[in-house]
Amino acid sequence: MNESLTRALSGIVYIILLIASTLYSEISFIVLFGLFMFLSVLEFCNLINFSKIQALLLAALFMLYTLFIPKSFQNDLILNCGAVFIGLILLNDLFKPGNQTGHLKNSAKVALLIGYIIIPFTLLMKYPLIPNAEYNPYLIIGAFIIIWINDTFAYLIGRAIGKHKLYEKISPKKTIEGFLGGLVFALIGSYILSRFYTFQSATIWMTGGTILVIFGTLGDLVESKFKRTAGVKDSGNIMPGHGGILDRLDSIIFAIPFLFLYYQIINYVS
C-alpha cells in the first residue's frame, strides 16, 4: 500500500510539474525539458556504459542550439531525419534475434546517444513552435495527454482481457489487446482534444495520436531492450515508484521524431 501511494504521489508531482512549467512560459518549459534531457543522458550512459562527461558536453552543445538557433525548416529537418534514421536502426535491432546493442563501439554509442536521446529532446523543445515560431503550450500538453491516455487504457484493458502477448521476450506484460485498447481510447482522446484545441483539425490530432501510440509503444520496447541488455529493471531511481526520467519519457522521445516529420510534411504541402 505504501509503495502504491509513493508511486501515485510521485506521478502526481511529475504531471503537475510538467503541465505547470509548460503553461507558465516557453523558458520554464525549455528549462524543465533541458533538465530532463541531461538526466536522461546520464541514465542512458549507465545503460550503454559510456562516458558521462562526453555525453553531457554533447547534450550541452545541442542545448545551445535549442536556445540560440532560430527555428529553421531545413536545420530541423536534417536533425529530424537523423533521429528517424537512428530510430529505424533501433527498430531493426529490436526485432532481430540476439543482442546487437550489447557490445557497441564508442562511435556507435555516440550515434545512439545523439540520435536516440539528444536530438529527440531537442525536437521536443521545438515541438510547441510548430507550425510557426509562436509558442503553443497546448500542443505539447495535448501530446502528453494522448500518451497518458494510451498508457492508462493499455494497462487497464491488458489486465482485464489481455491474452495475446505483444512482444513477450522484451516486455512480458504488454498484450495485443492492451495495445489496441490504448490506441482506441487515445484516438477518442485525440478527437476530444480537437474540440477544445481548435488550432488544428481533428484529422491532424488523430493522425498525430496514432503516430504517438504506435511509435511510443515501440519506443517503450526499445528502452526495455536496453535495460535487459544492461541487466537493470529501471533506467534510474529519481522518481520513487517509477524509476528514471528515461523510463517516463521513453515513449515520447522515440515517437517525437516521427511526429515532428509528419508535421513538417503537412506544413510543407499545405
Contacts in CASP RR format, 6 or more apart in sequence:
PFRMAT RR
TARGET T0000
AUTHOR 0000-0000-0000
METHOD contacts of the structure
MODEL  1
MNESLTRALSGIVYIILLIASTLYSEISFIVLFGLFMFLSVLEFCNLINF
SKIQALLLAALFMLYTLFIPKSFQNDLILNCGAVFIGLILLNDLFKPGNQ
TGHLKNSAKVALLIGYIIIPFTLLMKYPLIPNAEYNPYLIIGAFIIIWIN
DTFAYLIGRAIGKHKLYEKISPKKTIEGFLGGLVFALIGSYILSRFYTFQ
SATIWMTGGTILVIFGTLGDLVESKFKRTAGVKDSGNIMPGHGGILDRLD
SIIFAIPFLFLYYQIINYVS
3 241 0 8 1.000
6 240 0 8 1.000
6 241 0 8 1.000
7 240 0 8 1.000
7 241 0 8 1.000
7 242 0 8 1.000
10 239 0 8 1.000
10 240 0 8 1.000
10 241 0 8 1.000
10 242 0 8 1.000
11 239 0 8 1.000
11 242 0 8 1.000
14 239 0 8 1.000
14 242 0 8 1.000
14 248 0 8 1.000
15 148 0 8 1.000
17 32 0 8 1.000
18 32 0 8 1.000
18 144 0 8 1.000
19 141 0 8 1.000
20 28 0 8 1.000
21 28 0 8 1.000
21 29 0 8 1.000
21 31 0 8 1.000
21 32 0 8 1.000
22 28 0 8 1.000
22 29 0 8 1.000
22 32 0 8 1.000
22 128 0 8 1.000
22 137 0 8 1.000
22 140 0 8 1.000
22 141 0 8 1.000
23 137 0 8 1.000
23 141 0 8 1.000
25 135 0 8 1.000
26 128 0 8 1.000
26 135 0 8 1.000
29 125 0 8 1.000
29 128 0 8 1.000
29 135 0 8 1.000
29 137 0 8 1.000
29 140 0 8 1.000
30 66 0 8 1.000
30 67 0 8 1.000
30 125 0 8 1.000
33 121 0 8 1.000
33 124 0 8 1.000
33 125 0 8 1.000
34 63 0 8 1.000
34 66 0 8 1.000
34 121 0 8 1.000
34 125 0 8 1.000
36 121 0 8 1.000
36 245 0 8 1.000
36 249 0 8 1.000
37 59 0 8 1.000
37 62 0 8 1.000
37 63 0 8 1.000
37 117 0 8 1.000
37 118 0 8 1.000
37 121 0 8 1.000
37 122 0 8 1.000
38 56 0 8 1.000
38 59 0 8 1.000
39 238 0 8 1.000
39 244 0 8 1.000
39 245 0 8 1.000
39 246 0 8 1.000
40 117 0 8 1.000
40 121 0 8 1.000
40 235 0 8 1.000
40 245 0 8 1.000
40 246 0 8 1.000
40 249 0 8 1.000
40 253 0 8 1.000
41 52 0 8 1.000
41 55 0 8 1.000
41 56 0 8 1.000
41 58 0 8 1.000
41 59 0 8 1.000
41 113 0 8 1.000
41 117 0 8 1.000
41 118 0 8 1.000
42 52 0 8 1.000
42 55 0 8 1.000
42 56 0 8 1.000
43 235 0 8 1.000
43 236 0 8 1.000
43 244 0 8 1.000
43 245 0 8 1.000
43 246 0 8 1.000
44 50 0 8 1.000
44 55 0 8 1.000
44 112 0 8 1.000
44 113 0 8 1.000
44 116 0 8 1.000
44 117 0 8 1.000
44 226 0 8 1.000
44 235 0 8 1.000
44 246 0 8 1.000
45 51 0 8 1.000
45 52 0 8 1.000
45 55 0 8 1.000
45 113 0 8 1.000
46 230 0 8 1.000
46 232 0 8 1.000
46 235 0 8 1.000
46 236 0 8 1.000
47 226 0 8 1.000
47 227 0 8 1.000
47 229 0 8 1.000
47 230 0 8 1.000
47 232 0 8 1.000
47 235 0 8 1.000
48 101 0 8 1.000
48 104 0 8 1.000
48 109 0 8 1.000
48 112 0 8 1.000
48 113 0 8 1.000
48 226 0 8 1.000
48 230 0 8 1.000
50 106 0 8 1.000
50 109 0 8 1.000
50 110 0 8 1.000
50 113 0 8 1.000
54 110 0 8 1.000
55 113 0 8 1.000
58 110 0 8 1.000
58 113 0 8 1.000
58 114 0 8 1.000
58 118 0 8 1.000
59 118 0 8 1.000
62 114 0 8 1.000
62 118 0 8 1.000
62 119 0 8 1.000
62 121 0 8 1.000
62 122 0 8 1.000
63 122 0 8 1.000
65 122 0 8 1.000
66 122 0 8 1.000
66 125 0 8 1.000
66 126 0 8 1.000
69 75 0 8 1.000
70 133 0 8 1.000
71 126 0 8 1.000
71 129 0 8 1.000
71 133 0 8 1.000
73 264 0 8 1.000
73 268 0 8 1.000
76 123 0 8 1.000
76 126 0 8 1.000
76 260 0 8 1.000
76 264 0 8 1.000
77 264 0 8 1.000
79 119 0 8 1.000
79 122 0 8 1.000
79 123 0 8 1.000
80 119 0 8 1.000
80 123 0 8 1.000
80 257 0 8 1.000
80 260 0 8 1.000
80 261 0 8 1.000
80 264 0 8 1.000
81 261 0 8 1.000
82 115 0 8 1.000
82 119 0 8 1.000
82 257 0 8 1.000
83 115 0 8 1.000
83 116 0 8 1.000
83 119 0 8 1.000
83 120 0 8 1.000
83 123 0 8 1.000
83 257 0 8 1.000
84 257 0 8 1.000
84 258 0 8 1.000
84 261 0 8 1.000
86 111 0 8 1.000
86 112 0 8 1.000
86 114 0 8 1.000
86 115 0 8 1.000
86 116 0 8 1.000
86 119 0 8 1.000
87 115 0 8 1.000
87 116 0 8 1.000
87 222 0 8 1.000
87 254 0 8 1.000
87 257 0 8 1.000
90 112 0 8 1.000
90 116 0 8 1.000
90 222 0 8 1.000
90 254 0 8 1.000
91 218 0 8 1.000
91 222 0 8 1.000
93 100 0 8 1.000
93 101 0 8 1.000
93 225 0 8 1.000
94 170 0 8 1.000
94 218 0 8 1.000
94 221 0 8 1.000
94 222 0 8 1.000
94 225 0 8 1.000
99 229 0 8 1.000
101 112 0 8 1.000
101 225 0 8 1.000
101 226 0 8 1.000
101 229 0 8 1.000
102 229 0 8 1.000
104 112 0 8 1.000
116 222 0 8 1.000
116 253 0 8 1.000
116 254 0 8 1.000
117 246 0 8 1.000
117 253 0 8 1.000
119 257 0 8 1.000
120 253 0 8 1.000
120 254 0 8 1.000
120 256 0 8 1.000
120 257 0 8 1.000
121 253 0 8 1.000
123 256 0 8 1.000
123 257 0 8 1.000
123 260 0 8 1.000
124 140 0 8 1.000
124 252 0 8 1.000
124 253 0 8 1.000
124 256 0 8 1.000
126 260 0 8 1.000
127 139 0 8 1.000
127 140 0 8 1.000
127 143 0 8 1.000
127 256 0 8 1.000
127 259 0 8 1.000
127 260 0 8 1.000
128 135 0 8 1.000
128 136 0 8 1.000
128 137 0 8 1.000
128 139 0 8 1.000
128 140 0 8 1.000
129 135 0 8 1.000
129 136 0 8 1.000
130 136 0 8 1.000
130 139 0 8 1.000
130 260 0 8 1.000
130 263 0 8 1.000
130 267 0 8 1.000
131 263 0 8 1.000
131 267 0 8 1.000
136 199 0 8 1.000
138 197 0 8 1.000
138 199 0 8 1.000
139 197 0 8 1.000
139 199 0 8 1.000
142 193 0 8 1.000
142 197 0 8 1.000
143 209 0 8 1.000
143 212 0 8 1.000
143 252 0 8 1.000
143 256 0 8 1.000
143 259 0 8 1.000
144 252 0 8 1.000
145 189 0 8 1.000
145 193 0 8 1.000
146 186 0 8 1.000
146 189 0 8 1.000
146 190 0 8 1.000
146 193 0 8 1.000
146 208 0 8 1.000
146 209 0 8 1.000
146 212 0 8 1.000
146 213 0 8 1.000
147 212 0 8 1.000
147 216 0 8 1.000
147 251 0 8 1.000
147 252 0 8 1.000
147 255 0 8 1.000
149 182 0 8 1.000
149 185 0 8 1.000
149 186 0 8 1.000
149 189 0 8 1.000
150 182 0 8 1.000
150 183 0 8 1.000
150 185 0 8 1.000
150 186 0 8 1.000
150 212 0 8 1.000
150 213 0 8 1.000
150 216 0 8 1.000
150 217 0 8 1.000
151 251 0 8 1.000
152 182 0 8 1.000
152 185 0 8 1.000
153 178 0 8 1.000
153 181 0 8 1.000
153 182 0 8 1.000
153 184 0 8 1.000
153 185 0 8 1.000
153 186 0 8 1.000
154 174 0 8 1.000
154 178 0 8 1.000
154 179 0 8 1.000
154 181 0 8 1.000
154 182 0 8 1.000
154 217 0 8 1.000
155 178 0 8 1.000
157 177 0 8 1.000
157 178 0 8 1.000
157 180 0 8 1.000
157 181 0 8 1.000
157 182 0 8 1.000
158 175 0 8 1.000
158 177 0 8 1.000
158 178 0 8 1.000
158 181 0 8 1.000
161 177 0 8 1.000
161 178 0 8 1.000
162 175 0 8 1.000
162 176 0 8 1.000
162 177 0 8 1.000
162 178 0 8 1.000
163 175 0 8 1.000
163 177 0 8 1.000
164 175 0 8 1.000
164 176 0 8 1.000
164 177 0 8 1.000
165 172 0 8 1.000
165 174 0 8 1.000
165 175 0 8 1.000
165 176 0 8 1.000
166 174 0 8 1.000
166 175 0 8 1.000
166 176 0 8 1.000
166 178 0 8 1.000
166 179 0 8 1.000
166 217 0 8 1.000
167 174 0 8 1.000
167 221 0 8 1.000
170 221 0 8 1.000
170 224 0 8 1.000
170 225 0 8 1.000
170 228 0 8 1.000
171 220 0 8 1.000
171 221 0 8 1.000
171 224 0 8 1.000
174 217 0 8 1.000
174 220 0 8 1.000
174 221 0 8 1.000
179 217 0 8 1.000
182 213 0 8 1.000
183 210 0 8 1.000
183 213 0 8 1.000
183 214 0 8 1.000
186 209 0 8 1.000
186 210 0 8 1.000
186 212 0 8 1.000
186 213 0 8 1.000
187 206 0 8 1.000
187 209 0 8 1.000
187 210 0 8 1.000
190 202 0 8 1.000
190 205 0 8 1.000
190 206 0 8 1.000
190 208 0 8 1.000
190 209 0 8 1.000
191 202 0 8 1.000
191 205 0 8 1.000
191 206 0 8 1.000
193 205 0 8 1.000
194 200 0 8 1.000
194 201 0 8 1.000
194 202 0 8 1.000
194 204 0 8 1.000
194 205 0 8 1.000
194 206 0 8 1.000
195 202 0 8 1.000
197 205 0 8 1.000
204 266 0 8 1.000
207 262 0 8 1.000
208 259 0 8 1.000
208 262 0 8 1.000
211 255 0 8 1.000
211 258 0 8 1.000
211 259 0 8 1.000
211 262 0 8 1.000
212 251 0 8 1.000
212 252 0 8 1.000
212 255 0 8 1.000
212 259 0 8 1.000
214 255 0 8 1.000
215 254 0 8 1.000
215 255 0 8 1.000
215 258 0 8 1.000
215 259 0 8 1.000
216 250 0 8 1.000
216 251 0 8 1.000
216 252 0 8 1.000
216 254 0 8 1.000
216 255 0 8 1.000
217 251 0 8 1.000
218 254 0 8 1.000
219 250 0 8 1.000
219 251 0 8 1.000
219 254 0 8 1.000
219 255 0 8 1.000
220 250 0 8 1.000
220 251 0 8 1.000
220 254 0 8 1.000
222 250 0 8 1.000
222 254 0 8 1.000
223 235 0 8 1.000
223 246 0 8 1.000
223 247 0 8 1.000
223 250 0 8 1.000
223 254 0 8 1.000
226 235 0 8 1.000
227 233 0 8 1.000
227 234 0 8 1.000
227 235 0 8 1.000
234 242 0 8 1.000
234 243 0 8 1.000
234 244 0 8 1.000
234 247 0 8 1.000
235 243 0 8 1.000
235 244 0 8 1.000
235 245 0 8 1.000
235 246 0 8 1.000
235 247 0 8 1.000
235 250 0 8 1.000
236 243 0 8 1.000
236 244 0 8 1.000
236 245 0 8 1.000
236 246 0 8 1.000
236 247 0 8 1.000
237 243 0 8 1.000
237 244 0 8 1.000
238 244 0 8 1.000
238 245 0 8 1.000
239 245 0 8 1.000
239 247 0 8 1.000
239 248 0 8 1.000
242 248 0 8 1.000
END
